[in-house]
Each structure stands twice: as C-alpha cells, then as structure tokens.
Amino acid sequence: MDTYQIRVNSEIGELEGVIVHSPGKEVENMTPKNAERALYSDILNLSVAQKEYGHFKNALAKHAPTFEVRELLQDVLSNQRVKETLIDHIFDNEHTMASRHFLLGLSDEELARQLLEGVILVKDNLTKYFSKERYALRPLHNFFFTRDAAMAVRDKVLIGRMANQVRGREALIMQAIFDYHPMFRTQTVNPVQHATFNDKISIEGGDVLVAREDVLLIGTGTRTSSQGIDFILEQIESKEQVRHIIVQELPETPESFIHLDMVFTFLDKNKCMVFEPIVMKPNRYQTVHITIDNGKVNIKNEKNIVECLNNLGFDLEPVFCGGTKDPWAQEREQWHSGANFFALAPGKVLGYARNVYTMEQMNKHGFEILSAEDVGSGKVDISKYEKYVVAVEGSELPRGGGGARCMTMPFKRKPITW
C-alpha cells in the first residue's frame, strides 16, 4: 500500500491524491418533507446524478490517485478499537435510537454502508413505534460534497465543525480515516476536541482556500463563523515567516452563497474565477486582511480579494462567472456553481458544462473546453493540452448545491514555484 504524507500548499499544485464519495442511496433516502432538513432545496434523481458523477470521477482519476470514502471507512472499521471509538463518538454527537450492540455486530462493509446510507429504525418498543422517524441514524445526504468535513492545510488536516448537526457524522468519519488509515501520515486538528472550543465555532471546507503556503482565504457567512476563523488564527505559528488570512464576508441568502468557493476559486498561477457582484464590485460585504507576524496580529480592510492577493505578490487576472454582459446570466450561473472550479494542476481545471457564459469566458482566457466523458473514457488525450477545463455535464449534480471543488477533498499536491 502506498502511503501519503499530507501536503497541500496551494489550490492549484498538481494533484497527487484526492478523496471523493460517489453519491449512493443516501441521496435518495429523503422526501419533500425532510429535504430542507437535509440541506437540499430539491430531491435529486439518483441514477442521473450517478451517471454524471461517474464521468466526473473518471476524469479525475486520469489525473491523480482517487479514493472513495466508503472504502477508506471500511478499511479503518476493520480495527475493532477504531470501530468502537467511532460509534461512541457518533452516539455522543447524535440523538439516536440506534442499537450500539446491533451496529457492532455488523460486518465492516455493512457498517460502512449503514453509517453512510442511514440505519433503519427498528420499532421494537413503544417510543420507537410512536416515532415519525424512518431512521435511527439519518443518511448522510451531503457527503458527496467531501470538501466540507476535512481540509488539508499544509501538512495537517483540519476537521470541519459543521454548521448543521445533520452533517456532524461526516467530520467524525473523515477524522477516523485520517487518524487511523495506514495510508495517511498527518496530524488532525479538530476544534471540538480543543481546549479553546466553544459552540459558536463553525468551519467548513468550502470556505477555506490555501492560496499559498503563507496565505489562506476564508469565507465567513452561514457555514463558517468569525469564531471559527479565530480558532484557525490561534493555530497559526508565524515564528519563521509572516502569515496572512484574507477573510471575505458572504451574504446569508440566497443559499448559493454558502461558501467562499461559490464566488471565488483559483484556476492558474495568474487566473482566478470570480462572481463579480460579490468579489469585485463595491458592496457591504467586507474583505478583511489579517497579518500574523511573530505572534502579533494586525487586521485591516481591503478593497477586494484580488487586489489584496496581488499586493501579496500574486499576479491574478479575474475571469467572470456568467460572463461580463448580463447580471442575470451571472446570477443564474453562480446559482449552479459556475464559480466553483477545482484545479487538477495549474491551468487545468474541472467545472460544470451547463454554465455556458462562464465557459465562454474560460475559452477567451485560453482554456480549451474538454468533455469529462471524453477525458474519462480516453477519447481525448489530455497530455496534448496545456490549459483546459474538463467540462462535467450536470443536470442533477448542481441541484445538490455544489460543484467540482465541493465534490473533492485533495490531500496531496505538488509544490508551486511562484
């Protein structure tokens, strides 16, 4: 078995390892009544979503080793102590009517499946009989967005403190994988287990971007709190070099603004994707620059993310989500994750094909548009292209509320020479 030292010093370094979770029955295990509780505004067609995801994953696997949450979880559950500890943590974290004895009696494969897809409530007493719940442990409807529950930042893994209780088990599973799977060498940092934890701390991976080894971008809004960013600030040591955190305030509505990577992502050393109304135009959402130098913290406002990064030695040109001409097109494509790109290497990215105005802008900036289906099947030879977008057909996946960056948890990237 190959082993991996966790190392992510940028958003665009050539990908060397990534974790994904192919959507399964947990996506289908909801009704219109509980969709909102599951953080969905609609119910996905699983068979279509799986077909689209298959093209996405196959294209991803052409670039780097790609690992499934389900298989990694099954591996760590083979350790009885890990299995018992994880189940104890889940029971501590969730109000459940599941049987600990029943779960421990399942095979590793079946336990992994039920922890992801949900544990059916057996109505063997009156309280359970009266319960309106279908599940003793609810399905993890959102886990195909693997970005949020764990973040590789430099050589460590920051475990998410999810804003919604319905996603808490995702973080516990990811921590168990990084703590106990023999493939990974790293140290996890979990806010909940830290001495300074307070209940106002929330951190999700869609809000945390590693711009450079010394620069983090973090969004704050409905999913990542100012207290969560303060926790990250406390973890940063700046004895050897100055560190920077650039914080972007996000709107609370609509729900398409849940994370920073829905309005800003990196494409190349000198290109970034932006949703212009939030990132570039004057508005009431602050851009705040935190500098940590030898233990001293300085905080000031900046004009916008791009200008702040360029003042720190970047040379970024913004590409506009939804194009430059029509605000309605910008809003519509942002809603369907038009700004949410995932870098496979500098100038080589994944995104949704449906956002046609965004793709036109990418093409104008020198990116060839390649079909994910053609890349995954080998019909297109990616080695012949220096700069490209692998375009994923998406009718169902975007309706889950996320794009290519949301669906990936990279844990190793090659260093960038800036």
Secondary structure, DSSP 8 states (H G I E B T S, - for coil): ---EE-BB--SSS-EEEEEE----HHHHS--TTTTTTTT-SS---HHHHHHHHHHHHHHHHTTS-EEEHHHHHHHHHTSHHHHHHHHHHHHHHS-----HHHHHTS-HHHHHHHHHH-EE----SHHHHH---SEEE---TTTT-TTTTEEEEBTEEEE-B-SSGGGHHHHHHHHHHHHH-TTEE-EEE-GGGSTT--TT--B-GGGEEEEETTEEEEEESSSS-HHHHHHHHHH---SSS-EEEEEEE--S-SGGGSSGGGTEEEEETTEEEE-HHHHTS--SS-EEEEEEETTEEEEEEES-HHHHHHHTT---EEEETT-SS-HHHHHHHHHTTTT--EEEETTEEEEETT-HHHHHHHHHTT-EEEEHHHHHHTSS-GGG-SSEEEEE--SSGGGGS--TTTT-EEEEE-----
